[in-house]
């Protein structure tokens, strides 16, 4: 198990360093959006939904949302785990790698 005190802080630069490390081993995956989900998320509440709240009688907000989905399911293994798994394995010492690695996933 990694010692958390040895982990670098999460920053734009640390993410960019990890990306450079794993880039040769991962596939570029698309970012997609969905008109249907955007429309559902952007549907205002009815005035009746505000009854009993501090906003009762006010006009409901009319939000406009555009949702984006990073489709990591298009990685060869079908999940984003390839990124984190490769990075974790790349940080192991030679002695740790010689002992082998056992993994488990409870989901896809």
Rosetta silent file (secondary structure, phi, psi, omega in degrees, C-alpha in Angstrom):
SEQUENCE: XXXXXXXXXXXXXXXXXXXXXXXXXXXXXXXXXXXXXXXXXXXXXXXXXXXXXXXXXXXXXXXXXXXXXXXXXXXXXXXXXXXXXXXXXXXXXXXXXXXXXXXXXXXX
SCORE:     score description
SCORE:     0.000 S_00000001
   1 L     0.000  138.431 -179.737    0.000    0.000    0.000 S_00000001
   2 L   -72.116  145.164  175.020    1.289    3.458   -0.876 S_00000001
   3 L   -82.764  117.025 -175.519    2.169    5.851    1.904 S_00000001
   4 H   -58.740  -29.619 -179.436   -0.215    8.790    1.430 S_00000001
   5 H   -68.919  -15.597  178.617    2.441   11.187    2.756 S_00000001
   6 H   -93.927   -3.190 -179.726    4.578   10.299   -0.274 S_00000001
   7 L   -80.865  135.419  177.690    1.834   11.173   -2.764 S_00000001
   8 L   -69.160  153.980  177.542    2.262   14.487   -4.548 S_00000001
   9 L   -66.537  150.276  178.534   -0.485   17.067   -4.061 S_00000001
  10 L   -76.471  120.459  178.888   -3.190   17.139   -6.705 S_00000001
  11 L  -149.191  169.910  176.829   -2.582   20.091   -8.990 S_00000001
  12 H   -57.030  -42.847 -178.579   -2.817   20.890  -12.674 S_00000001
  13 H   -65.873  -39.575 -179.775    0.906   20.167  -12.983 S_00000001
  14 H   -68.172  -36.453  177.599    0.671   16.793  -11.186 S_00000001
  15 H   -66.693  -40.766  178.747   -2.224   15.741  -13.434 S_00000001
  16 H   -64.804  -38.216  177.152   -0.237   16.780  -16.515 S_00000001
  17 H   -63.406  -44.036  178.590    2.783   14.745  -15.299 S_00000001
  18 H   -63.565  -42.623  179.100    0.605   11.661  -14.818 S_00000001
  19 H   -58.056  -44.370  178.581   -0.955   12.180  -18.250 S_00000001
  20 H   -60.434  -38.687 -179.231    2.512   12.266  -19.834 S_00000001
  21 H   -67.273  -42.873 -173.139    3.376    9.018  -17.996 S_00000001
  22 H   -94.699  -12.845 -173.522    0.262    7.081  -19.011 S_00000001
  23 H   -51.921  -41.228 -179.320   -0.406    8.607  -22.446 S_00000001
  24 H   -66.924  -14.297 -172.611    1.404    5.899  -24.453 S_00000001
  25 H  -110.149   -1.831 -179.347   -0.724    3.190  -22.789 S_00000001
  26 L  -119.541  164.918 -179.502   -4.221    4.649  -22.986 S_00000001
  27 L  -106.741  142.686  175.926   -6.548    5.476  -25.855 S_00000001
  28 L   -66.269  125.781 -179.236   -7.969    8.891  -26.602 S_00000001
  29 L  -116.749  149.008 -175.168  -11.649    8.732  -25.714 S_00000001
  30 L   -77.992  160.417  168.145  -14.360   11.182  -26.790 S_00000001
  31 E  -108.715  122.221 -176.976  -16.337   13.670  -24.748 S_00000001
  32 E  -118.587  161.982  174.413  -19.993   13.462  -25.756 S_00000001
  33 L  -130.268  167.013 -177.298  -23.149   15.318  -24.853 S_00000001
  34 L  -132.629  116.907  178.029  -26.812   14.331  -25.021 S_00000001
  35 H   -58.482  -42.264 -179.111  -29.549   16.635  -26.286 S_00000001
  36 H   -61.025  -49.849 -179.252  -32.160   14.558  -24.442 S_00000001
  37 H   -68.266  -35.805  176.017  -30.371   14.745  -21.085 S_00000001
  38 H   -60.793  -43.224  179.595  -29.551   18.436  -21.593 S_00000001
  39 H   -64.781  -42.036  178.971  -33.260   19.123  -22.195 S_00000001
  40 H   -63.608  -47.581 -178.803  -34.315   17.148  -19.118 S_00000001
  41 H   -65.243  -27.537 -176.872  -31.727   18.886  -16.905 S_00000001
  42 L   -92.312    1.980 -179.634  -32.739   22.291  -18.292 S_00000001
  43 L   -75.528  121.571  179.850  -36.491   21.869  -17.697 S_00000001
  44 L   -68.434  154.267  173.634  -37.662   24.435  -15.130 S_00000001
  45 L   -70.589  160.625  175.547  -39.704   23.379  -12.142 S_00000001
  46 L   -79.899  155.949  175.935  -43.367   24.276  -12.096 S_00000001
  47 H   -56.033  -32.867 -179.766  -44.459   27.178   -9.872 S_00000001
  48 H   -62.991  -30.954 -179.231  -46.341   24.596   -7.784 S_00000001
  49 H   -65.548  -18.214 -179.474  -43.034   22.869   -6.941 S_00000001
  50 H   -90.576   -7.454  178.345  -41.998   26.009   -5.044 S_00000001
  51 L   -58.937  136.442  178.590  -45.040   25.933   -2.752 S_00000001
  52 L    83.416    3.919  176.981  -44.048   25.626    0.885 S_00000001
  53 L  -113.382  172.278  177.503  -40.526   26.948    0.237 S_00000001
  54 L   -66.859  -12.294 -179.216  -39.052   30.391    0.718 S_00000001
  55 L   -98.983    7.372 -179.777  -39.424   30.820   -3.065 S_00000001
  56 L   -55.060  132.252 -179.363  -43.200   30.272   -3.123 S_00000001
  57 L    89.992  -14.461  178.485  -44.801   32.737   -5.537 S_00000001
  58 L   -83.066  159.876  176.377  -41.544   33.428   -7.348 S_00000001
  59 L   -77.528  130.984  179.463  -41.006   32.513  -10.954 S_00000001
  60 L   -61.478  148.089  176.991  -39.025   29.246  -11.204 S_00000001
  61 L   -62.596  151.510  178.301  -35.491   29.476  -12.533 S_00000001
  62 L  -118.700   76.924 -175.572  -35.007   28.608  -16.183 S_00000001
  63 L   -71.142  155.080  171.668  -31.631   26.871  -16.149 S_00000001
  64 L  -126.487  113.319 -179.531  -29.716   25.892  -19.252 S_00000001
  65 L  -114.071  144.225  169.397  -27.431   22.925  -18.749 S_00000001
  66 L  -128.407  112.231 -177.308  -25.100   21.199  -21.132 S_00000001
  67 L   -92.361  140.500  179.348  -23.821   17.919  -19.704 S_00000001
  68 L  -121.549  140.147 -178.245  -20.585   16.353  -20.918 S_00000001
  69 E  -124.102  120.062  175.764  -19.604   12.695  -20.605 S_00000001
  70 E   -84.243  113.526 -169.163  -15.995   11.499  -20.866 S_00000001
  71 L   -87.160   69.910  179.419  -16.472    8.117  -22.501 S_00000001
  72 H   -70.775  -10.625  174.392  -13.817    6.047  -20.789 S_00000001
  73 H   -65.459  -10.218  176.230  -15.904    2.973  -21.558 S_00000001
  74 H   -88.873    0.853  170.147  -14.159    3.175  -24.951 S_00000001
  75 L   -63.727  156.026 -178.196  -10.815    2.226  -23.350 S_00000001
  76 L   -56.849  -33.246  179.281   -9.799   -1.279  -24.436 S_00000001
  77 L   -87.646   -2.443  174.243  -10.721   -2.631  -20.997 S_00000001
  78 L    82.654   17.807 -178.754  -14.023   -0.755  -21.083 S_00000001
  79 L  -159.344  164.080  178.335  -13.441    1.527  -18.082 S_00000001
  80 L   -70.827  -13.702 -174.381  -11.467    4.478  -16.773 S_00000001
  81 H   -56.518  -23.239  179.826   -9.566    2.130  -14.452 S_00000001
  82 H   -57.944  -38.426 -178.137   -6.819    1.743  -17.055 S_00000001
  83 H   -65.152  -54.640 -178.112   -5.565    5.239  -16.252 S_00000001
  84 H   -67.006  -39.154 -179.212   -5.348    4.822  -12.489 S_00000001
  85 H   -64.861  -45.942 -179.992   -4.152    1.223  -12.640 S_00000001
  86 H   -63.415  -42.660 -179.574   -1.292    1.980  -15.008 S_00000001
  87 H   -62.669  -44.106  179.364   -0.236    4.988  -12.961 S_00000001
  88 H   -61.455  -44.420 -179.845   -0.314    2.998   -9.712 S_00000001
  89 H   -66.152  -34.853 -178.477    1.728    0.174  -11.242 S_00000001
  90 H   -68.611  -19.514 -179.183    4.245    2.604  -12.721 S_00000001
  91 L   -89.697   -6.839  179.457    4.961    3.956   -9.217 S_00000001
  92 L   -72.453  145.817  175.053    5.905    0.546   -7.783 S_00000001
  93 L   -74.240  166.418  177.931    9.561   -0.140   -7.067 S_00000001
  94 H   -57.952  -43.276  178.999   11.327   -3.009   -8.836 S_00000001
  95 H   -62.480  -41.441  178.714   11.119   -5.102   -5.637 S_00000001
  96 H   -64.776  -42.070  178.748    7.397   -4.437   -5.327 S_00000001
  97 H   -63.646  -36.503  179.416    6.804   -5.410   -8.969 S_00000001
  98 H   -62.237  -29.085  179.036    8.757   -8.652   -8.459 S_00000001
  99 L   -75.677  -13.426  179.294    6.257   -9.625   -5.748 S_00000001
 100 L    87.540  171.354 -177.326    3.420   -9.345   -8.257 S_00000001
 101 L  -135.449  136.732  174.133    0.124   -7.533   -8.116 S_00000001
 102 L  -117.775  132.982  179.866   -3.373   -8.779   -7.372 S_00000001
 103 L  -125.589  163.502  177.104   -6.336   -6.664   -8.406 S_00000001
 104 L  -152.389  143.289  174.531  -10.094   -6.798   -8.002 S_00000001
 105 L  -131.731  132.756  177.695  -12.951   -4.744   -9.360 S_00000001
 106 L   -89.811   -5.139 -178.350  -16.483   -4.817   -8.023 S_00000001
 107 L  -148.209 -172.053 -178.273  -17.864   -3.110  -11.080 S_00000001
 108 L   -89.807    0.000    0.000  -17.181   -2.283  -14.671 S_00000001
